[in-house]
Amino acid sequence: MNDMMGLIYTTAVDSLGELTTQRGTAAVPVCARYRVIDFMLSSLVSSGARNVGIIMQKNYHSLMEHLGSGKEWDLHGKNQGLAILPPFLTRDNVGVYGGFMDAVKSNLTYLRQCRERYVLVTETGMVYSARYDDMLKQHVKTGADVTLMYTDDPGVVRSGNSGRYLDVDVSGRVKDIEVEPSLAHYRNTFMECFLIRRELLIDLVDRALARAQHHFVRDVLIGALRDGSLKVYGWHNPGKVWKLDSVQAYFNCSMDLLKPDVRKELFNTERPVWGKQRDDMPTRYSPNAVVKNSLLADGCVIEGTVENSILFRGVRVQKGAVVRNAIVLQDGYIMSNTHLECCILDKGVIVREGTKLIAPATYPTVIGKNMII
């Protein structure tokens, strides 16, 4: 498995509203103490990868601060480890690539210097846990040129010009790909993750950009399926998958993680999820505190009521406050006699005394970073 490296392409789409105005999707906090990228990195490390490159785009400072040297994922080796690849800035490029092919083209020097035979490429718009080593075994066994990871979870299928869907036959061969259809005709959703030989990826990028092609799936894979120039196979990920393409999807993902059976599946003890640690005191509960079915990180102080909610590090809920079906990110301050329901509060939000902020579960309210309500 050490013959596989990882290449993570951080998306620059601001699909999560206020949550992605100052950070990329890869750095969005999840499940009280993690970020979205933690799940990809942890799966790569658990699968044997020891060399991972991360292609950055705009608003990447939060992500860089989170990743540090990569020691939390044991990716701080002398010759291999975590490689941060910031955007290649020119007069025409202001920090956002035109597509995945442009991003790889700007980092071909890094790819050519790597020694691994295979490269696992993934984007950062989904939350899941995967056995990439099993995917590699199938890739080698079938003799595939490209292996695409997919899920048949019906909760991931999107309508209205969103998503990419695969037609996979009984042998695992991909026969067709739909890109952003108004109505998906195939039930298998491509998970923005594929496995390929490193030298083949370099060759495909060179040839594609010579023809002014910028998108791997739309411009390269679909054409290869039509003319039969590449053997494309699919690998089914049996686990639960969440696609974070809207505020509602992020809220639903967070509420799902309050279920013990769902958490047990995502946070497998044999393949743990690692993230950046922050030294904090244990959460303190006052005698009058009421906490039900919630996830609380370290450093919280709870004096009020918290139900069906996720509280990140350093959140304080004062006496008389009610936090229900809500997500409160790091260092939030909920003052006394307030009522929050179906809300998402970004880092450092202060909710003043007596405030009521109630939204429907089908349209949760998002409060931006460091706001005072």
C-alpha positions as CSV (number, residue, x, y, z in Angstrom):
1,M,0.0,0.0,0.0
2,N,3.0,2.3,0.3
3,D,3.0,2.5,-3.5
4,M,0.0,4.9,-3.3
5,M,0.1,8.6,-2.6
6,G,-2.7,11.0,-2.0
7,L,-3.6,14.2,-3.9
8,I,-6.4,16.3,-2.3
9,Y,-8.0,19.0,-4.5
10,T,-9.7,21.5,-2.3
11,T,-12.8,22.9,-4.0
12,A,-13.3,26.7,-4.1
13,V,-17.1,26.6,-4.4
14,D,-18.9,28.7,-1.7
15,S,-21.7,26.3,-1.4
16,L,-22.2,26.6,2.4
17,G,-23.1,30.3,2.6
18,E,-21.5,32.2,5.5
19,L,-19.6,29.1,6.5
20,T,-17.4,29.3,3.4
21,T,-16.9,33.1,3.0
22,Q,-13.7,33.0,5.0
23,R,-12.7,29.4,4.6
24,G,-12.7,26.6,2.0
25,T,-15.1,23.7,2.2
26,A,-12.1,21.5,3.3
27,A,-11.7,23.6,6.5
28,V,-15.4,23.6,7.5
29,P,-15.8,22.3,11.1
30,V,-17.7,19.0,11.5
31,C,-18.8,16.9,14.5
32,A,-17.6,19.1,17.4
33,R,-13.8,18.8,16.8
34,Y,-13.0,17.9,13.2
35,R,-12.7,19.5,9.8
36,V,-14.0,18.0,6.5
37,I,-10.4,17.3,5.3
38,D,-9.7,15.2,8.4
39,F,-11.7,12.3,7.0
40,M,-9.9,12.2,3.7
41,L,-6.5,12.5,5.4
42,S,-7.3,9.9,8.0
43,S,-8.5,7.4,5.4
44,L,-5.4,7.9,3.4
45,V,-3.1,7.3,6.3
46,S,-5.1,4.3,7.5
47,S,-4.8,2.9,3.9
48,G,-1.0,3.1,4.0
49,A,-0.3,6.4,2.2
50,R,2.6,8.3,3.5
51,N,2.8,11.0,1.0
52,V,-0.1,13.5,0.5
53,G,-0.2,16.7,-1.5
54,I,-3.0,19.2,-0.9
55,I,-3.8,21.6,-3.7
56,M,-5.0,24.9,-2.1
57,Q,-7.3,27.5,-3.6
58,K,-8.7,30.8,-2.3
59,N,-9.3,31.4,1.5
60,Y,-6.8,28.7,2.4
61,H,-5.3,30.3,5.5
62,S,-7.7,28.6,7.9
63,L,-6.9,25.2,6.3
64,M,-3.1,25.8,6.5
65,E,-3.4,26.7,10.2
66,H,-5.4,23.5,10.8
67,L,-3.0,21.2,8.9
68,G,0.3,22.6,10.3
69,S,3.1,20.2,9.7
70,G,0.9,17.2,9.4
71,K,2.0,15.6,12.7
72,E,-1.5,14.8,13.8
73,W,-1.8,12.4,10.9
74,D,1.8,11.2,11.1
75,L,2.6,13.0,7.9
76,H,5.6,14.9,9.0
77,G,8.4,12.6,7.8
78,K,11.8,13.7,6.6
79,N,11.5,12.7,3.0
80,Q,7.7,12.1,2.7
81,G,4.7,13.5,4.4
82,L,2.3,16.4,3.9
83,A,2.9,18.8,1.0
84,I,1.0,22.1,0.9
85,L,0.5,23.3,-2.6
86,P,-0.7,26.9,-2.6
87,P,-2.3,28.4,-5.7
88,F,0.0,29.4,-8.6
89,L,-0.6,33.1,-8.9
90,T,-0.3,35.0,-12.1
91,R,-1.9,38.1,-13.6
92,D,-4.7,35.9,-14.9
93,N,-5.0,33.5,-12.0
94,V,-6.2,35.1,-8.8
95,G,-6.1,32.0,-6.6
96,V,-8.9,29.9,-8.2
97,Y,-8.1,27.3,-10.8
98,G,-10.3,26.8,-13.9
99,G,-10.6,23.1,-13.1
100,F,-8.8,20.1,-11.7
101,M,-6.6,19.8,-14.8
102,D,-5.4,23.4,-14.4
103,A,-4.6,22.7,-10.8
104,V,-2.5,19.6,-11.6
105,K,-0.8,21.4,-14.4
106,S,0.4,24.1,-11.9
107,N,1.8,21.3,-9.7
108,L,3.3,18.9,-12.2
109,T,6.8,19.5,-10.7
110,Y,5.6,18.1,-7.4
111,L,3.9,15.1,-9.1
112,R,7.0,14.3,-11.1
113,Q,9.2,14.3,-8.0
114,C,7.0,11.8,-6.2
115,R,8.0,8.1,-6.4
116,E,4.7,6.3,-5.8
117,R,3.2,4.4,-8.8
118,Y,-0.4,5.2,-8.0
119,V,-2.1,8.4,-6.9
120,L,-5.5,8.6,-5.1
121,V,-7.2,11.9,-6.1
122,T,-10.1,13.3,-4.1
123,E,-12.0,16.5,-3.7
124,T,-13.3,17.9,-0.4
125,G,-17.1,18.2,-0.9
126,M,-18.1,15.1,1.0
127,V,-17.8,13.5,4.4
128,Y,-17.1,9.8,4.5
129,S,-14.7,7.1,5.7
130,A,-13.2,4.8,3.0
131,R,-10.8,1.9,2.7
132,Y,-8.6,3.2,-0.1
133,D,-6.4,0.2,0.2
134,D,-9.3,-2.1,-0.9
135,M,-9.9,0.3,-3.8
136,L,-6.2,-0.1,-4.8
137,K,-6.4,-3.9,-4.7
138,Q,-9.4,-3.9,-7.0
139,H,-7.7,-1.3,-9.3
140,V,-4.6,-3.6,-9.7
141,K,-6.7,-6.8,-10.0
142,T,-8.9,-5.5,-12.8
143,G,-6.0,-3.8,-14.7
144,A,-8.0,-0.6,-14.8
145,D,-6.6,2.7,-16.0
146,V,-8.9,4.7,-13.8
147,T,-11.0,3.5,-10.9
148,L,-13.8,5.8,-9.7
149,M,-15.3,5.7,-6.2
150,Y,-19.1,5.8,-6.0
151,T,-21.9,5.3,-3.6
152,D,-25.5,4.1,-4.1
153,D,-26.7,6.0,-1.0
154,P,-30.0,7.6,-2.2
155,G,-29.4,10.5,0.2
156,V,-26.5,11.7,-1.9
157,V,-28.4,12.0,-5.2
158,R,-29.2,15.6,-6.1
159,S,-31.6,17.1,-8.6
160,G,-31.4,20.3,-10.4
161,N,-28.1,20.3,-12.3
162,S,-25.9,18.9,-9.5
163,G,-23.8,15.8,-9.2
164,R,-22.1,13.2,-11.5
165,Y,-23.6,9.8,-11.9
166,L,-22.2,6.5,-13.1
167,D,-23.6,3.6,-15.1
168,V,-21.7,0.5,-13.8
169,D,-22.2,-3.0,-15.2
170,V,-22.0,-6.3,-13.2
171,S,-18.3,-6.6,-13.7
172,G,-17.7,-3.1,-12.3
173,R,-16.9,-1.5,-15.6
174,V,-18.1,2.1,-16.0
175,K,-20.2,2.4,-19.2
176,D,-21.4,5.9,-19.0
177,I,-21.2,9.1,-16.9
178,E,-23.9,11.8,-16.5
179,V,-22.6,15.3,-15.5
180,E,-25.0,17.6,-13.6
181,P,-28.2,16.3,-15.2
182,S,-31.6,17.8,-14.4
183,L,-32.8,14.3,-13.4
184,A,-30.2,11.6,-12.7
185,H,-30.8,8.4,-14.6
186,Y,-28.2,6.3,-12.8
187,R,-28.3,5.7,-9.0
188,N,-24.5,5.5,-8.5
189,T,-23.1,8.9,-7.4
190,F,-19.5,9.6,-8.2
191,M,-17.8,10.6,-5.0
192,E,-15.2,13.0,-6.5
193,C,-12.5,10.4,-5.8
194,F,-10.5,8.3,-8.3
195,L,-7.4,6.2,-8.5
196,I,-4.9,6.3,-11.4
197,R,-1.3,5.7,-12.2
198,R,0.7,8.8,-11.5
199,E,2.5,8.9,-14.9
200,L,-0.8,8.3,-16.7
201,L,-2.4,11.3,-14.8
202,I,0.6,13.5,-15.9
203,D,0.2,12.4,-19.5
204,L,-3.6,13.0,-19.5
205,V,-3.2,16.5,-18.1
206,D,-0.6,17.4,-20.7
207,R,-2.8,16.2,-23.5
208,A,-6.0,17.7,-22.2
209,L,-4.6,21.2,-21.7
210,A,-3.1,21.1,-25.1
211,R,-6.7,20.8,-26.4
212,A,-8.0,23.5,-24.0
213,Q,-9.8,21.0,-21.8
214,H,-9.9,21.8,-18.1
215,H,-12.3,19.3,-16.4
216,F,-11.2,15.7,-15.8
217,V,-14.7,14.0,-15.9
218,R,-16.4,16.2,-18.4
219,D,-13.6,16.5,-20.9
220,V,-11.4,13.5,-20.4
221,L,-13.3,10.5,-18.9
222,I,-16.5,10.9,-21.0
223,G,-14.4,11.1,-24.2
224,A,-12.3,8.1,-23.1
225,L,-15.5,6.0,-22.5
226,R,-16.8,6.8,-26.0
227,D,-13.6,5.9,-27.9
228,G,-12.6,3.1,-25.5
229,S,-9.1,4.6,-24.9
230,L,-9.2,4.0,-21.1
231,K,-10.4,1.1,-19.0
232,V,-12.6,2.8,-16.4
233,Y,-13.9,0.8,-13.4
234,G,-16.0,1.7,-10.4
235,W,-15.4,0.9,-6.7
236,H,-18.4,0.9,-4.4
237,N,-18.0,2.6,-1.0
238,P,-20.4,0.7,1.3
239,G,-20.4,3.3,4.1
240,K,-22.5,6.3,4.8
241,V,-21.8,9.4,2.7
242,W,-22.8,13.1,3.1
243,K,-22.5,15.6,0.3
244,L,-21.9,19.1,1.6
245,D,-23.3,21.2,-1.2
246,S,-25.7,23.4,0.8
247,V,-26.4,24.7,4.3
248,Q,-29.3,22.3,4.6
249,A,-27.0,19.4,3.7
250,Y,-24.4,20.5,6.3
251,F,-27.2,20.7,8.9
252,N,-28.6,17.3,8.0
253,C,-25.1,15.8,8.2
254,S,-24.6,17.2,11.7
255,M,-28.0,16.0,12.9
256,D,-27.2,12.5,11.6
257,L,-24.0,12.4,13.5
258,L,-26.0,12.7,16.8
259,K,-27.2,9.1,16.2
260,P,-24.8,6.6,17.9
261,D,-25.0,4.0,15.2
262,V,-24.1,6.5,12.5
263,R,-21.1,7.8,14.5
264,K,-20.0,4.3,15.2
265,E,-19.9,3.6,11.4
266,L,-18.1,6.8,10.5
267,F,-15.6,6.7,13.4
268,N,-14.4,3.2,13.1
269,T,-12.0,2.2,16.0
270,E,-9.9,0.2,13.6
271,R,-9.5,3.2,11.4
272,P,-9.7,6.3,13.6
273,V,-10.2,9.8,12.4
274,W,-7.4,12.2,13.5
275,G,-7.7,16.0,13.8
276,K,-5.8,19.0,15.2
277,Q,-5.9,19.0,19.0
278,R,-6.3,22.1,21.3
279,D,-5.3,21.9,24.9
280,D,-8.4,22.7,26.9
281,M,-10.0,21.9,30.2
282,P,-12.8,19.3,30.2
283,T,-16.3,20.6,29.7
284,R,-17.8,21.9,33.0
285,Y,-21.5,21.4,33.8
286,S,-23.3,23.4,36.5
287,P,-25.7,21.7,38.9
288,N,-28.7,23.1,36.9
289,A,-27.4,22.2,33.4
290,V,-29.5,20.0,31.2
291,V,-27.9,18.2,28.3
292,K,-29.6,15.6,26.1
293,N,-28.4,13.8,23.0
294,S,-25.7,16.3,22.2
295,L,-22.0,16.3,21.3
296,L,-19.8,18.7,23.2
297,A,-16.1,19.3,22.7
298,D,-13.5,20.2,25.4
299,G,-13.5,23.6,27.1
300,C,-17.3,24.2,27.2
301,V,-19.1,25.7,30.1
302,I,-22.8,24.6,30.3
303,E,-25.2,26.3,32.8
304,G,-28.4,26.1,30.6
305,T,-30.1,23.6,28.4
306,V,-28.6,21.9,25.4
307,E,-30.7,19.4,23.4
308,N,-29.9,17.6,20.1
309,S,-27.0,20.0,19.4
310,I,-23.3,20.0,18.6
311,L,-21.1,22.4,20.5
312,F,-17.4,22.9,19.5
313,R,-14.5,23.8,21.8
314,G,-14.9,26.7,24.2
315,V,-18.6,27.3,23.8
316,R,-20.4,28.8,26.9
317,V,-24.1,28.5,27.5
318,Q,-25.3,30.6,30.4
319,K,-28.1,30.0,32.9
320,G,-31.6,30.0,31.4
321,A,-30.4,29.7,27.8
322,V,-31.9,27.0,25.6
323,V,-29.9,25.6,22.7
324,R,-31.9,23.0,20.7
325,N,-31.2,21.4,17.3
326,A,-28.3,23.8,16.8
327,I,-24.6,23.8,15.8
328,V,-22.4,26.3,17.7
329,L,-18.8,26.5,16.5
330,Q,-15.7,27.3,18.5
331,D,-15.8,29.9,21.3
332,G,-19.5,30.8,20.9
333,Y,-21.1,32.6,23.8
334,I,-24.8,32.1,24.5
335,M,-25.9,34.5,27.2
336,S,-28.7,33.9,29.7
337,N,-32.4,33.6,28.9
338,T,-31.8,33.1,25.1
339,H,-33.4,30.6,22.9
340,L,-31.7,29.1,19.8
341,E,-33.3,26.5,17.6
342,C,-32.2,25.1,14.2
343,C,-29.4,27.6,13.9
344,I,-25.7,27.3,12.9
345,L,-23.4,29.8,14.6
346,D,-19.9,30.3,13.2
347,K,-16.8,30.8,15.4
348,G,-16.9,33.5,18.0
349,V,-20.6,34.4,17.7
350,I,-22.1,36.2,20.8
351,V,-25.8,35.9,21.4
352,R,-26.9,38.6,23.8
353,E,-29.3,38.1,26.8
354,G,-32.9,37.6,26.0
355,T,-32.5,36.9,22.3
356,K,-34.7,34.4,20.5
357,L,-33.5,32.9,17.2
358,I,-35.7,30.2,15.9
359,A,-35.7,28.8,12.4
360,P,-37.4,25.8,10.7
361,A,-35.4,22.6,10.4
362,T,-35.9,22.7,6.6
363,Y,-34.2,26.2,6.4
364,P,-31.6,26.6,9.2
365,T,-30.3,30.1,9.9
366,V,-26.5,30.7,9.6
367,I,-24.8,33.5,11.7
368,G,-21.4,34.6,10.3
369,K,-18.1,34.5,12.1
370,N,-17.6,36.9,15.1
371,M,-21.1,38.3,14.8
372,I,-23.0,39.8,17.8
373,I,-26.7,39.0,17.9
